[in-house]
Amino acid sequence: SAVISQKPSRDICQRGTSLTIQCQVDSQVTMMFWYRQQPGQSLTLIATANQGSEATYESGFVIDKFPISRPNLTFSTLTVSNMSPEDSSIYLCSVEFGVGRTGANVLTFGAGSRLTVL
Amino acid sequence: ILNVEQSPQSLHVQEGDSTNFTCSFPSSNFYALHWYRWETAKSPEALFVMTLNGDEKKKGRISATLNTKEGYSYLYIKGSQPEDSATYLCAPWGGYQKVTFGIGTKLQVIP
């Protein structure tokens, strides 16, 4: 399995500012996934980041609000832009590691970034 | 996006007791189901990947069963220990859709 380093682990931010979360994987992976868990909600996929192409966003998430970079096969960033209190969440990156069709392999997660927006 | 339900949403058990909880999902277009354990301040950790109807998986004191025809999976913990305290997430995959996570069952084991 992969090891993912994610930072920051937590932050308190002011409304209207932006914060960038970084994830570093110890091996090359094709796809990296960004998730969010709002308080009392389930873990929800924001977007899939592929190296060399634009990220694919899920319904309800847009690039202007959550720009993603994927400069190489081991690193990705997610920016939460123009933050409001509703963006207070835990953000996690993950990768799927293993052979076989997507879904047959477990996801490995970073430790998460807990954001509080005042 | 699949409609995934986990129950109960939280429970407290005494150390040594066995417990179980449920994940329900649409039975149509099923591909795989994952179970994860998420301890506070840590990463979600994979427990099982299950794909076949009737699958049973075991990891130490934790086991899981899968019924794809009726759309549910049970997770069992035998002889609960305080270190089992965590949120347990199920995540079914439907065909070519992305995984959908349930809200989780938060387990607290009381010493």
HADDOCK unambig.tbl for C-alpha pairs under 7 A between the chains (distance, minus, plus):
assign (segid A and resid 41 and name CA) (segid B and resid 103 and name CA) 5.95 0.50 0.50
assign (segid A and resid 42 and name CA) (segid B and resid 101 and name CA) 6.11 0.50 0.50
assign (segid A and resid 42 and name CA) (segid B and resid 102 and name CA) 5.75 0.50 0.50
assign (segid A and resid 42 and name CA) (segid B and resid 103 and name CA) 4.12 0.50 0.50
assign (segid A and resid 43 and name CA) (segid B and resid 101 and name CA) 5.73 0.50 0.50
assign (segid A and resid 44 and name CA) (segid B and resid 101 and name CA) 6.99 0.50 0.50
assign (segid A and resid 103 and name CA) (segid B and resid 32 and name CA) 6.24 0.50 0.50
assign (segid A and resid 103 and name CA) (segid B and resid 93 and name CA) 6.09 0.50 0.50
assign (segid A and resid 104 and name CA) (segid B and resid 32 and name CA) 6.48 0.50 0.50
assign (segid A and resid 104 and name CA) (segid B and resid 49 and name CA) 6.88 0.50 0.50
assign (segid A and resid 106 and name CA) (segid B and resid 46 and name CA) 6.22 0.50 0.50
assign (segid A and resid 106 and name CA) (segid B and resid 49 and name CA) 6.66 0.50 0.50
assign (segid A and resid 107 and name CA) (segid B and resid 46 and name CA) 6.93 0.50 0.50
assign (segid A and resid 109 and name CA) (segid B and resid 43 and name CA) 5.63 0.50 0.50
assign (segid A and resid 109 and name CA) (segid B and resid 44 and name CA) 6.14 0.50 0.50
assign (segid A and resid 110 and name CA) (segid B and resid 43 and name CA) 5.68 0.50 0.50
assign (segid A and resid 111 and name CA) (segid B and resid 42 and name CA) 5.22 0.50 0.50
assign (segid A and resid 111 and name CA) (segid B and resid 43 and name CA) 4.21 0.50 0.50
assign (segid A and resid 112 and name CA) (segid B and resid 43 and name CA) 6.64 0.50 0.50
